[in-house]
Amino acid sequence: MAKDDFDVIVFKILSYLYNCLKNGVKVEVCNLREILKVDIPDSYWDYIIRELYYSGYVEGVILFKYISTLDEGVKIQDNFKIKPEGIYFLQENSRMAKAKKFLRDAKEWLPWI
């Protein structure tokens, strides 16, 4: 597993969103990638956010098509948050447990983990 693996990034996003929800803290959408320490291409980031939205794990995402390429773009809104399905996935999925262990073992601690 690597720090830019899909499961690791999904774990970081969902953990952050769940922590914000539990503590009544507003999600800082404008610098979300910096907070999560995620340095990946925009297309990969968009793919991950899109999949979280399609899976029903998050809300507050707008999907749109680029006219020039017909690719699907992603816009994260200020009301970006985890849904109950996302909480369950975060807590019960074995891949999320592996991602959490990887981050702890790699000493990539995040304050909300």
Jmol script that loads the backbone (N, CA, C; Angstrom):
load data "model"
ATOM      1  N   MET A   1       0.850  -1.176   0.000  1.00  0.00           N
ATOM      2  CA  MET A   1       0.000   0.000   0.000  1.00  0.00           C
ATOM      3  C   MET A   1       0.897   1.241   0.000  1.00  0.00           C
ATOM      4  N   ALA A   2       0.440   2.278  -0.652  1.00  0.00           N
ATOM      5  CA  ALA A   2       1.196   3.530  -0.732  1.00  0.00           C
ATOM      6  C   ALA A   2       0.288   4.690  -0.324  1.00  0.00           C
ATOM      7  N   LYS A   3       0.912   5.827  -0.014  1.00  0.00           N
ATOM      8  CA  LYS A   3       0.133   6.970   0.468  1.00  0.00           C
ATOM      9  C   LYS A   3      -0.816   7.540  -0.583  1.00  0.00           C
ATOM     10  N   ASP A   4      -0.591   7.205  -1.861  1.00  0.00           N
ATOM     11  CA  ASP A   4      -1.500   7.690  -2.899  1.00  0.00           C
ATOM     12  C   ASP A   4      -2.446   6.609  -3.412  1.00  0.00           C
ATOM     13  N   ASP A   5      -2.529   5.468  -2.706  1.00  0.00           N
ATOM     14  CA  ASP A   5      -3.483   4.428  -3.074  1.00  0.00           C
ATOM     15  C   ASP A   5      -4.909   4.918  -2.843  1.00  0.00           C
ATOM     16  N   PHE A   6      -5.791   4.438  -3.668  1.00  0.00           N
ATOM     17  CA  PHE A   6      -7.204   4.803  -3.597  1.00  0.00           C
ATOM     18  C   PHE A   6      -7.749   4.645  -2.177  1.00  0.00           C
ATOM     19  N   ASP A   7      -7.537   3.478  -1.578  1.00  0.00           N
ATOM     20  CA  ASP A   7      -8.093   3.212  -0.248  1.00  0.00           C
ATOM     21  C   ASP A   7      -7.543   4.153   0.818  1.00  0.00           C
ATOM     22  N   VAL A   8      -6.284   4.494   0.729  1.00  0.00           N
ATOM     23  CA  VAL A   8      -5.671   5.402   1.704  1.00  0.00           C
ATOM     24  C   VAL A   8      -6.294   6.793   1.587  1.00  0.00           C
ATOM     25  N   ILE A   9      -6.470   7.263   0.383  1.00  0.00           N
ATOM     26  CA  ILE A   9      -7.048   8.597   0.184  1.00  0.00           C
ATOM     27  C   ILE A   9      -8.512   8.609   0.603  1.00  0.00           C
ATOM     28  N   VAL A  10      -9.249   7.557   0.255  1.00  0.00           N
ATOM     29  CA  VAL A  10     -10.646   7.457   0.674  1.00  0.00           C
ATOM     30  C   VAL A  10     -10.740   7.456   2.198  1.00  0.00           C
ATOM     31  N   PHE A  11      -9.863   6.709   2.854  1.00  0.00           N
ATOM     32  CA  PHE A  11      -9.857   6.680   4.313  1.00  0.00           C
ATOM     33  C   PHE A  11      -9.615   8.077   4.885  1.00  0.00           C
ATOM     34  N   LYS A  12      -8.657   8.798   4.331  1.00  0.00           N
ATOM     35  CA  LYS A  12      -8.360  10.146   4.811  1.00  0.00           C
ATOM     36  C   LYS A  12      -9.566  11.069   4.656  1.00  0.00           C
ATOM     37  N   ILE A  13     -10.191  11.020   3.496  1.00  0.00           N
ATOM     38  CA  ILE A  13     -11.339  11.898   3.226  1.00  0.00           C
ATOM     39  C   ILE A  13     -12.486  11.577   4.179  1.00  0.00           C
ATOM     40  N   LEU A  14     -12.869  10.304   4.238  1.00  0.00           N
ATOM     41  CA  LEU A  14     -14.006   9.924   5.074  1.00  0.00           C
ATOM     42  C   LEU A  14     -13.727  10.160   6.561  1.00  0.00           C
ATOM     43  N   SER A  15     -12.500   9.893   6.996  1.00  0.00           N
ATOM     44  CA  SER A  15     -12.146  10.133   8.404  1.00  0.00           C
ATOM     45  C   SER A  15     -12.254  11.608   8.748  1.00  0.00           C
ATOM     46  N   TYR A  16     -11.745  12.449   7.870  1.00  0.00           N
ATOM     47  CA  TYR A  16     -11.816  13.893   8.096  1.00  0.00           C
ATOM     48  C   TYR A  16     -13.271  14.363   8.153  1.00  0.00           C
ATOM     49  N   LEU A  17     -14.075  13.914   7.197  1.00  0.00           N
ATOM     50  CA  LEU A  17     -15.473  14.336   7.157  1.00  0.00           C
ATOM     51  C   LEU A  17     -16.237  13.855   8.389  1.00  0.00           C
ATOM     52  N   TYR A  18     -15.967  12.632   8.803  1.00  0.00           N
ATOM     53  CA  TYR A  18     -16.644  12.097   9.981  1.00  0.00           C
ATOM     54  C   TYR A  18     -16.224  12.850  11.240  1.00  0.00           C
ATOM     55  N   ASN A  19     -14.950  13.155  11.345  1.00  0.00           N
ATOM     56  CA  ASN A  19     -14.466  13.931  12.479  1.00  0.00           C
ATOM     57  C   ASN A  19     -15.124  15.313  12.524  1.00  0.00           C
ATOM     58  N   CYS A  20     -15.230  15.957  11.383  1.00  0.00           N
ATOM     59  CA  CYS A  20     -15.885  17.274  11.326  1.00  0.00           C
ATOM     60  C   CYS A  20     -17.340  17.162  11.763  1.00  0.00           C
ATOM     61  N   LEU A  21     -18.028  16.135  11.294  1.00  0.00           N
ATOM     62  CA  LEU A  21     -19.426  15.930  11.660  1.00  0.00           C
ATOM     63  C   LEU A  21     -19.575  15.725  13.168  1.00  0.00           C
ATOM     64  N   LYS A  22     -18.773  14.859  13.742  1.00  0.00           N
ATOM     65  CA  LYS A  22     -18.867  14.549  15.177  1.00  0.00           C
ATOM     66  C   LYS A  22     -18.554  15.753  16.051  1.00  0.00           C
ATOM     67  N   ASN A  23     -17.659  16.604  15.591  1.00  0.00           N
ATOM     68  CA  ASN A  23     -17.229  17.749  16.396  1.00  0.00           C
ATOM     69  C   ASN A  23     -17.924  19.057  16.041  1.00  0.00           C
ATOM     70  N   GLY A  24     -18.859  19.009  15.099  1.00  0.00           N
ATOM     71  CA  GLY A  24     -19.580  20.214  14.711  1.00  0.00           C
ATOM     72  C   GLY A  24     -18.705  21.260  14.057  1.00  0.00           C
ATOM     73  N   VAL A  25     -17.673  20.794  13.351  1.00  0.00           N
ATOM     74  CA  VAL A  25     -16.724  21.688  12.692  1.00  0.00           C
ATOM     75  C   VAL A  25     -17.047  21.752  11.202  1.00  0.00           C
ATOM     76  N   LYS A  26     -16.957  22.934  10.641  1.00  0.00           N
ATOM     77  CA  LYS A  26     -17.206  23.100   9.209  1.00  0.00           C
ATOM     78  C   LYS A  26     -16.061  22.484   8.406  1.00  0.00           C
ATOM     79  N   VAL A  27     -16.416  21.748   7.370  1.00  0.00           N
ATOM     80  CA  VAL A  27     -15.423  21.161   6.467  1.00  0.00           C
ATOM     81  C   VAL A  27     -14.766  22.291   5.681  1.00  0.00           C
ATOM     82  N   GLU A  28     -13.448  22.314   5.671  1.00  0.00           N
ATOM     83  CA  GLU A  28     -12.720  23.340   4.937  1.00  0.00           C
ATOM     84  C   GLU A  28     -12.508  22.872   3.501  1.00  0.00           C
ATOM     85  N   VAL A  29     -13.505  23.102   2.675  1.00  0.00           N
ATOM     86  CA  VAL A  29     -13.505  22.622   1.292  1.00  0.00           C
ATOM     87  C   VAL A  29     -12.406  23.287   0.476  1.00  0.00           C
ATOM     88  N   CYS A  30     -12.164  24.566   0.708  1.00  0.00           N
ATOM     89  CA  CYS A  30     -11.225  25.310  -0.140  1.00  0.00           C
ATOM     90  C   CYS A  30      -9.802  24.765  -0.078  1.00  0.00           C
ATOM     91  N   ASN A  31      -9.406  24.168   1.022  1.00  0.00           N
ATOM     92  CA  ASN A  31      -8.047  23.619   1.106  1.00  0.00           C
ATOM     93  C   ASN A  31      -8.060  22.174   1.620  1.00  0.00           C
ATOM     94  N   LEU A  32      -9.052  21.435   1.189  1.00  0.00           N
ATOM     95  CA  LEU A  32      -9.227  20.055   1.636  1.00  0.00           C
ATOM     96  C   LEU A  32      -8.030  19.174   1.304  1.00  0.00           C
ATOM     97  N   ARG A  33      -7.498  19.304   0.116  1.00  0.00           N
ATOM     98  CA  ARG A  33      -6.363  18.464  -0.282  1.00  0.00           C
ATOM     99  C   ARG A  33      -5.120  18.764   0.548  1.00  0.00           C
ATOM    100  N   GLU A  34      -4.920  20.014   0.927  1.00  0.00           N
ATOM    101  CA  GLU A  34      -3.773  20.366   1.758  1.00  0.00           C
ATOM    102  C   GLU A  34      -3.947  19.817   3.177  1.00  0.00           C
ATOM    103  N   ILE A  35      -5.153  19.924   3.710  1.00  0.00           N
ATOM    104  CA  ILE A  35      -5.432  19.409   5.051  1.00  0.00           C
ATOM    105  C   ILE A  35      -5.166  17.907   5.099  1.00  0.00           C
ATOM    106  N   LEU A  36      -5.581  17.208   4.056  1.00  0.00           N
ATOM    107  CA  LEU A  36      -5.439  15.753   4.014  1.00  0.00           C
ATOM    108  C   LEU A  36      -4.050  15.295   3.562  1.00  0.00           C
ATOM    109  N   LYS A  37      -3.210  16.240   3.185  1.00  0.00           N
ATOM    110  CA  LYS A  37      -1.863  15.928   2.694  1.00  0.00           C
ATOM    111  C   LYS A  37      -1.924  14.963   1.513  1.00  0.00           C
ATOM    112  N   VAL A  38      -2.753  15.335   0.531  1.00  0.00           N
ATOM    113  CA  VAL A  38      -2.944  14.520  -0.662  1.00  0.00           C
ATOM    114  C   VAL A  38      -2.365  15.266  -1.856  1.00  0.00           C
ATOM    115  N   ASP A  39      -1.302  14.734  -2.410  1.00  0.00           N
ATOM    116  CA  ASP A  39      -0.649  15.339  -3.568  1.00  0.00           C
ATOM    117  C   ASP A  39      -0.770  14.372  -4.744  1.00  0.00           C
ATOM    118  N   ILE A  40      -1.878  14.487  -5.465  1.00  0.00           N
ATOM    119  CA  ILE A  40      -2.163  13.608  -6.592  1.00  0.00           C
ATOM    120  C   ILE A  40      -2.669  14.462  -7.754  1.00  0.00           C
ATOM    121  N   PRO A  41      -2.664  13.915  -8.970  1.00  0.00           N
ATOM    122  CA  PRO A  41      -3.201  14.676 -10.108  1.00  0.00           C
ATOM    123  C   PRO A  41      -4.688  15.005  -9.920  1.00  0.00           C
ATOM    124  N   ASP A  42      -5.106  16.116 -10.488  1.00  0.00           N
ATOM    125  CA  ASP A  42      -6.508  16.541 -10.390  1.00  0.00           C
ATOM    126  C   ASP A  42      -7.460  15.470 -10.905  1.00  0.00           C
ATOM    127  N   SER A  43      -7.094  14.802 -11.978  1.00  0.00           N
ATOM    128  CA  SER A  43      -7.977  13.784 -12.559  1.00  0.00           C
ATOM    129  C   SER A  43      -8.201  12.621 -11.588  1.00  0.00           C
ATOM    130  N   TYR A  44      -7.157  12.244 -10.849  1.00  0.00           N
ATOM    131  CA  TYR A  44      -7.273  11.170  -9.860  1.00  0.00           C
ATOM    132  C   TYR A  44      -8.131  11.631  -8.686  1.00  0.00           C
ATOM    133  N   TRP A  45      -7.913  12.851  -8.206  1.00  0.00           N
ATOM    134  CA  TRP A  45      -8.727  13.430  -7.130  1.00  0.00           C
ATOM    135  C   TRP A  45     -10.201  13.446  -7.537  1.00  0.00           C
ATOM    136  N   ASP A  46     -10.485  13.949  -8.743  1.00  0.00           N
ATOM    137  CA  ASP A  46     -11.864  14.002  -9.234  1.00  0.00           C
ATOM    138  C   ASP A  46     -12.479  12.609  -9.290  1.00  0.00           C
ATOM    139  N   TYR A  47     -11.706  11.637  -9.748  1.00  0.00           N
ATOM    140  CA  TYR A  47     -12.176  10.255  -9.825  1.00  0.00           C
ATOM    141  C   TYR A  47     -12.582   9.750  -8.437  1.00  0.00           C
ATOM    142  N   ILE A  48     -11.759   9.991  -7.442  1.00  0.00           N
ATOM    143  CA  ILE A  48     -12.039   9.522  -6.085  1.00  0.00           C
ATOM    144  C   ILE A  48     -13.292  10.192  -5.525  1.00  0.00           C
ATOM    145  N   ILE A  49     -13.390  11.506  -5.672  1.00  0.00           N
ATOM    146  CA  ILE A  49     -14.571  12.224  -5.175  1.00  0.00           C
ATOM    147  C   ILE A  49     -15.824  11.746  -5.893  1.00  0.00           C
ATOM    148  N   ARG A  50     -15.732  11.562  -7.190  1.00  0.00           N
ATOM    149  CA  ARG A  50     -16.863  11.077  -7.983  1.00  0.00           C
ATOM    150  C   ARG A  50     -17.315   9.693  -7.491  1.00  0.00           C
ATOM    151  N   GLU A  51     -16.367   8.803  -7.242  1.00  0.00           N
ATOM    152  CA  GLU A  51     -16.711   7.458  -6.785  1.00  0.00           C
ATOM    153  C   GLU A  51     -17.315   7.477  -5.379  1.00  0.00           C
ATOM    154  N   LEU A  52     -16.815   8.334  -4.502  1.00  0.00           N
ATOM    155  CA  LEU A  52     -17.420   8.471  -3.173  1.00  0.00           C
ATOM    156  C   LEU A  52     -18.867   8.955  -3.287  1.00  0.00           C
ATOM    157  N   TYR A  53     -19.102   9.869  -4.199  1.00  0.00           N
ATOM    158  CA  TYR A  53     -20.451  10.402  -4.419  1.00  0.00           C
ATOM    159  C   TYR A  53     -21.360   9.331  -5.013  1.00  0.00           C
ATOM    160  N   TYR A  54     -20.903   8.664  -6.070  1.00  0.00           N
ATOM    161  CA  TYR A  54     -21.703   7.612  -6.711  1.00  0.00           C
ATOM    162  C   TYR A  54     -22.013   6.464  -5.744  1.00  0.00           C
ATOM    163  N   SER A  55     -21.098   6.178  -4.842  1.00  0.00           N
ATOM    164  CA  SER A  55     -21.298   5.087  -3.881  1.00  0.00           C
ATOM    165  C   SER A  55     -22.237   5.476  -2.744  1.00  0.00           C
ATOM    166  N   GLY A  56     -22.583   6.753  -2.667  1.00  0.00           N
ATOM    167  CA  GLY A  56     -23.495   7.212  -1.630  1.00  0.00           C
ATOM    168  C   GLY A  56     -22.826   7.485  -0.300  1.00  0.00           C
ATOM    169  N   TYR A  57     -21.499   7.657  -0.308  1.00  0.00           N
ATOM    170  CA  TYR A  57     -20.753   7.874   0.925  1.00  0.00           C
ATOM    171  C   TYR A  57     -20.657   9.348   1.311  1.00  0.00           C
ATOM    172  N   VAL A  58     -20.793  10.245   0.346  1.00  0.00           N
ATOM    173  CA  VAL A  58     -20.702  11.682   0.613  1.00  0.00           C
ATOM    174  C   VAL A  58     -21.806  12.415  -0.139  1.00  0.00           C
ATOM    175  N   GLU A  59     -22.083  13.621   0.310  1.00  0.00           N
ATOM    176  CA  GLU A  59     -22.990  14.511  -0.409  1.00  0.00           C
ATOM    177  C   GLU A  59     -22.328  15.874  -0.512  1.00  0.00           C
ATOM    178  N   GLY A  60     -22.910  16.727  -1.352  1.00  0.00           N
ATOM    179  CA  GLY A  60     -22.336  18.051  -1.545  1.00  0.00           C
ATOM    180  C   GLY A  60     -21.362  18.092  -2.697  1.00  0.00           C
ATOM    181  N   VAL A  61     -21.647  17.297  -3.726  1.00  0.00           N
ATOM    182  CA  VAL A  61     -20.789  17.218  -4.915  1.00  0.00           C
ATOM    183  C   VAL A  61     -21.649  17.523  -6.133  1.00  0.00           C
ATOM    184  N   ILE A  62     -21.128  18.347  -7.018  1.00  0.00           N
ATOM    185  CA  ILE A  62     -21.783  18.618  -8.294  1.00  0.00           C
ATOM    186  C   ILE A  62     -20.928  17.993  -9.385  1.00  0.00           C
ATOM    187  N   LEU A  63     -21.562  17.220 -10.251  1.00  0.00           N
ATOM    188  CA  LEU A  63     -20.878  16.623 -11.398  1.00  0.00           C
ATOM    189  C   LEU A  63     -21.313  17.363 -12.652  1.00  0.00           C
ATOM    190  N   PHE A  64     -20.371  17.580 -13.555  1.00  0.00           N
ATOM    191  CA  PHE A  64     -20.681  18.277 -14.796  1.00  0.00           C
ATOM    192  C   PHE A  64     -19.815  17.730 -15.917  1.00  0.00           C
ATOM    193  N   LYS A  65     -20.226  17.988 -17.147  1.00  0.00           N
ATOM    194  CA  LYS A  65     -19.476  17.533 -18.318  1.00  0.00           C
ATOM    195  C   LYS A  65     -18.744  18.713 -18.944  1.00  0.00           C
ATOM    196  N   TYR A  66     -17.486  18.475 -19.292  1.00  0.00           N
ATOM    197  CA  TYR A  66     -16.738  19.449 -20.073  1.00  0.00           C
ATOM    198  C   TYR A  66     -17.171  19.316 -21.518  1.00  0.00           C
ATOM    199  N   ILE A  67     -17.553  20.409 -22.138  1.00  0.00           N
ATOM    200  CA  ILE A  67     -18.043  20.381 -23.515  1.00  0.00           C
ATOM    201  C   ILE A  67     -16.944  19.927 -24.470  1.00  0.00           C
ATOM    202  N   SER A  68     -15.733  20.385 -24.259  1.00  0.00           N
ATOM    203  CA  SER A  68     -14.644  20.099 -25.196  1.00  0.00           C
ATOM    204  C   SER A  68     -14.233  18.629 -25.210  1.00  0.00           C
ATOM    205  N   THR A  69     -14.300  17.956 -24.065  1.00  0.00           N
ATOM    206  CA  THR A  69     -13.809  16.576 -24.001  1.00  0.00           C
ATOM    207  C   THR A  69     -14.876  15.569 -23.576  1.00  0.00           C
ATOM    208  N   LEU A  70     -16.009  16.064 -23.090  1.00  0.00           N
ATOM    209  CA  LEU A  70     -17.077  15.233 -22.541  1.00  0.00           C
ATOM    210  C   LEU A  70     -16.648  14.462 -21.292  1.00  0.00           C
ATOM    211  N   ASP A  71     -15.500  14.831 -20.720  1.00  0.00           N
ATOM    212  CA  ASP A  71     -15.093  14.258 -19.445  1.00  0.00           C
ATOM    213  C   ASP A  71     -16.006  14.811 -18.359  1.00  0.00           C
ATOM    214  N   GLU A  72     -16.118  14.068 -17.269  1.00  0.00           N
ATOM    215  CA  GLU A  72     -16.960  14.501 -16.171  1.00  0.00           C
ATOM    216  C   GLU A  72     -16.113  15.220 -15.130  1.00  0.00           C
ATOM    217  N   GLY A  73     -16.495  16.449 -14.824  1.00  0.00           N
ATOM    218  CA  GLY A  73     -15.794  17.236 -13.820  1.00  0.00           C
ATOM    219  C   GLY A  73     -16.499  17.147 -12.475  1.00  0.00           C
ATOM    220  N   VAL A  74     -15.798  17.573 -11.437  1.00  0.00           N
ATOM    221  CA  VAL A  74     -16.300  17.499 -10.071  1.00  0.00           C
ATOM    222  C   VAL A  74     -16.140  18.856  -9.404  1.00  0.00           C
ATOM    223  N   LYS A  75     -17.187  19.285  -8.717  1.00  0.00           N
ATOM    224  CA  LYS A  75     -17.120  20.503  -7.903  1.00  0.00           C
ATOM    225  C   LYS A  75     -17.603  20.137  -6.511  1.00  0.00           C
ATOM    226  N   ILE A  76     -16.750  20.352  -5.518  1.00  0.00           N
ATOM    227  CA  ILE A  76     -17.128  20.086  -4.131  1.00  0.00           C
ATOM    228  C   ILE A  76     -17.751  21.354  -3.567  1.00  0.00           C
ATOM    229  N   GLN A  77     -18.953  21.219  -3.036  1.00  0.00           N
ATOM    230  CA  GLN A  77     -19.685  22.352  -2.494  1.00  0.00           C
ATOM    231  C   GLN A  77     -19.353  22.551  -1.012  1.00  0.00           C
ATOM    232  N   ASP A  78     -19.786  23.688  -0.497  1.00  0.00           N
ATOM    233  CA  ASP A  78     -19.541  24.006   0.915  1.00  0.00           C
ATOM    234  C   ASP A  78     -20.261  23.058   1.866  1.00  0.00           C
ATOM    235  N   ASN A  79     -21.301  22.373   1.389  1.00  0.00           N
ATOM    236  CA  ASN A  79     -22.038  21.445   2.240  1.00  0.00           C
ATOM    237  C   ASN A  79     -21.530  20.005   2.086  1.00  0.00           C
ATOM    238  N   PHE A  80     -20.281  19.845   1.678  1.00  0.00           N
ATOM    239  CA  PHE A  80     -19.649  18.535   1.509  1.00  0.00           C
ATOM    240  C   PHE A  80     -19.595  17.836   2.863  1.00  0.00           C
ATOM    241  N   LYS A  81     -20.188  16.639   2.944  1.00  0.00           N
ATOM    242  CA  LYS A  81     -20.171  15.912   4.213  1.00  0.00           C
ATOM    243  C   LYS A  81     -20.361  14.427   3.980  1.00  0.00           C
ATOM    244  N   ILE A  82     -20.046  13.666   5.014  1.00  0.00           N
ATOM    245  CA  ILE A  82     -20.179  12.217   4.980  1.00  0.00           C
ATOM    246  C   ILE A  82     -21.639  11.858   5.233  1.00  0.00           C
ATOM    247  N   LYS A  83     -22.092  10.795   4.568  1.00  0.00           N
ATOM    248  CA  LYS A  83     -23.438  10.274   4.780  1.00  0.00           C
ATOM    249  C   LYS A  83     -23.345   9.038   5.681  1.00  0.00           C
ATOM    250  N   PRO A  84     -24.463   8.590   6.234  1.00  0.00           N
ATOM    251  CA  PRO A  84     -24.427   7.391   7.081  1.00  0.00           C
ATOM    252  C   PRO A  84     -23.780   6.185   6.399  1.00  0.00           C
ATOM    253  N   GLU A  85     -24.001   6.017   5.104  1.00  0.00           N
ATOM    254  CA  GLU A  85     -23.376   4.919   4.368  1.00  0.00           C
ATOM    255  C   GLU A  85     -21.854   5.039   4.390  1.00  0.00           C
ATOM    256  N   GLY A  86     -21.362   6.272   4.338  1.00  0.00           N
ATOM    257  CA  GLY A  86     -19.926   6.520   4.394  1.00  0.00           C
ATOM    258  C   GLY A  86     -19.343   6.215   5.765  1.00  0.00           C
ATOM    259  N   ILE A  87     -20.096   6.530   6.803  1.00  0.00           N
ATOM    260  CA  ILE A  87     -19.645   6.219   8.163  1.00  0.00           C
ATOM    261  C   ILE A  87     -19.539   4.711   8.337  1.00  0.00           C
ATOM    262  N   TYR A  88     -20.561   4.012   7.896  1.00  0.00           N
ATOM    263  CA  TYR A  88     -20.545   2.553   8.008  1.00  0.00           C
ATOM    264  C   TYR A  88     -19.367   1.963   7.229  1.00  0.00           C
ATOM    265  N   PHE A  89     -19.168   2.442   6.002  1.00  0.00           N
ATOM    266  CA  PHE A  89     -18.067   1.954   5.173  1.00  0.00           C
ATOM    267  C   PHE A  89     -16.730   2.206   5.862  1.00  0.00           C
ATOM    268  N   LEU A  90     -16.553   3.380   6.412  1.00  0.00           N
ATOM    269  CA  LEU A  90     -15.323   3.750   7.104  1.00  0.00           C
ATOM    270  C   LEU A  90     -15.057   2.831   8.295  1.00  0.00           C
ATOM    271  N   GLN A  91     -16.092   2.503   9.034  1.00  0.00           N
ATOM    272  CA  GLN A  91     -15.922   1.726  10.259  1.00  0.00           C
ATOM    273  C   GLN A  91     -15.898   0.217  10.045  1.00  0.00           C
ATOM    274  N   GLU A  92     -16.566  -0.279   9.014  1.00  0.00           N
ATOM    275  CA  GLU A  92     -16.750  -1.722   8.868  1.00  0.00           C
ATOM    276  C   GLU A  92     -15.990  -2.361   7.711  1.00  0.00           C
ATOM    277  N   ASN A  93     -15.475  -1.590   6.791  1.00  0.00           N
ATOM    278  CA  ASN A  93     -14.826  -2.156   5.617  1.00  0.00           C
ATOM    279  C   ASN A  93     -13.390  -2.561   5.928  1.00  0.00           C
ATOM    280  N   SER A  94     -13.019  -3.767   5.528  1.00  0.00           N
ATOM    281  CA  SER A  94     -11.669  -4.276   5.826  1.00  0.00           C
ATOM    282  C   SER A  94     -10.593  -3.478   5.096  1.00  0.00           C
ATOM    283  N   ARG A  95     -10.892  -2.948   3.927  1.00  0.00           N
ATOM    284  CA  ARG A  95      -9.902  -2.128   3.202  1.00  0.00           C
ATOM    285  C   ARG A  95      -9.626  -0.824   3.951  1.00  0.00           C
ATOM    286  N   MET A  96     -10.657  -0.266   4.589  1.00  0.00           N
ATOM    287  CA  MET A  96     -10.457   0.955   5.375  1.00  0.00           C
ATOM    288  C   MET A  96      -9.598   0.653   6.604  1.00  0.00           C
ATOM    289  N   ALA A  97      -9.783  -0.520   7.188  1.00  0.00           N
ATOM    290  CA  ALA A  97      -8.952  -0.918   8.335  1.00  0.00           C
ATOM    291  C   ALA A  97      -7.491  -1.054   7.915  1.00  0.00           C
ATOM    292  N   LYS A  98      -7.258  -1.603   6.734  1.00  0.00           N
ATOM    293  CA  LYS A  98      -5.883  -1.736   6.225  1.00  0.00           C
ATOM    294  C   LYS A  98      -5.268  -0.370   5.957  1.00  0.00           C
ATOM    295  N   ALA A  99      -6.062   0.552   5.404  1.00  0.00           N
ATOM    296  CA  ALA A  99      -5.562   1.907   5.134  1.00  0.00           C
ATOM    297  C   ALA A  99      -5.211   2.612   6.436  1.00  0.00           C
ATOM    298  N   LYS A 100      -6.042   2.450   7.453  1.00  0.00           N
ATOM    299  CA  LYS A 100      -5.772   3.057   8.755  1.00  0.00           C
ATOM    300  C   LYS A 100      -4.473   2.505   9.340  1.00  0.00           C
ATOM    301  N   LYS A 101      -4.308   1.195   9.262  1.00  0.00           N
ATOM    302  CA  LYS A 101      -3.084   0.564   9.761  1.00  0.00           C
ATOM    303  C   LYS A 101      -1.875   1.060   8.982  1.00  0.00           C
ATOM    304  N   PHE A 102      -1.997   1.191   7.672  1.00  0.00           N
ATOM    305  CA  PHE A 102      -0.891   1.683   6.851  1.00  0.00           C
ATOM    306  C   PHE A 102      -0.475   3.081   7.307  1.00  0.00           C
ATOM    307  N   LEU A 103      -1.442   3.965   7.502  1.00  0.00           N
ATOM    308  CA  LEU A 103      -1.123   5.337   7.909  1.00  0.00           C
ATOM    309  C   LEU A 103      -0.467   5.367   9.278  1.00  0.00           C
ATOM    310  N   ARG A 104      -0.920   4.529  10.171  1.00  0.00           N
ATOM    311  CA  ARG A 104      -0.301   4.479  11.499  1.00  0.00           C
ATOM    312  C   ARG A 104       1.114   3.921  11.411  1.00  0.00           C
ATOM    313  N   ASP A 105       1.277   2.842  10.665  1.00  0.00           N
ATOM    314  CA  ASP A 105       2.601   2.228  10.521  1.00  0.00           C
ATOM    315  C   ASP A 105       3.582   3.151   9.805  1.00  0.00           C
ATOM    316  N   ALA A 106       3.079   3.923   8.843  1.00  0.00           N
ATOM    317  CA  ALA A 106       3.926   4.837   8.081  1.00  0.00           C
ATOM    318  C   ALA A 106       4.149   6.144   8.834  1.00  0.00           C
ATOM    319  N   LYS A 107       3.565   6.218  10.010  1.00  0.00           N
ATOM    320  CA  LYS A 107       3.665   7.430  10.838  1.00  0.00           C
ATOM    321  C   LYS A 107       3.144   8.665  10.112  1.00  0.00           C
ATOM    322  N   GLU A 108       2.144   8.446   9.267  1.00  0.00           N
ATOM    323  CA  GLU A 108       1.469   9.547   8.576  1.00  0.00           C
ATOM    324  C   GLU A 108       0.227   9.910   9.368  1.00  0.00           C
ATOM    325  N   TRP A 109       0.407  10.123  10.672  1.00  0.00           N
ATOM    326  CA  TRP A 109      -0.707  10.406  11.547  1.00  0.00           C
ATOM    327  C   TRP A 109      -1.435  11.663  11.114  1.00  0.00           C
ATOM    328  N   LEU A 110      -2.710  11.576  11.185  1.00  0.00           N
ATOM    329  CA  LEU A 110      -3.547  12.743  10.979  1.00  0.00           C
ATOM    330  C   LEU A 110      -4.263  12.981  12.300  1.00  0.00           C
ATOM    331  N   PRO A 111      -4.479  14.210  12.689  1.00  0.00           N
ATOM    332  CA  PRO A 111      -5.004  14.485  14.027  1.00  0.00           C
ATOM    333  C   PRO A 111      -6.361  13.833  14.320  1.00  0.00           C
ATOM    334  N   TRP A 112      -7.138  13.534  13.314  1.00  0.00           N
ATOM    335  CA  TRP A 112      -8.486  13.012  13.553  1.00  0.00           C
ATOM    336  C   TRP A 112      -8.517  11.482  13.536  1.00  0.00           C
ATOM    337  N   ILE A 113      -7.381  10.820  13.294  1.00  0.00           N
ATOM    338  CA  ILE A 113      -7.365   9.347  13.267  1.00  0.00           C
ATOM    339  C   ILE A 113      -7.146   8.827  14.675  1.00  0.00           C
TER     340      ILE A 113
END
end "model"
wireframe off; spacefill off
backbone 0.3
color backbone group
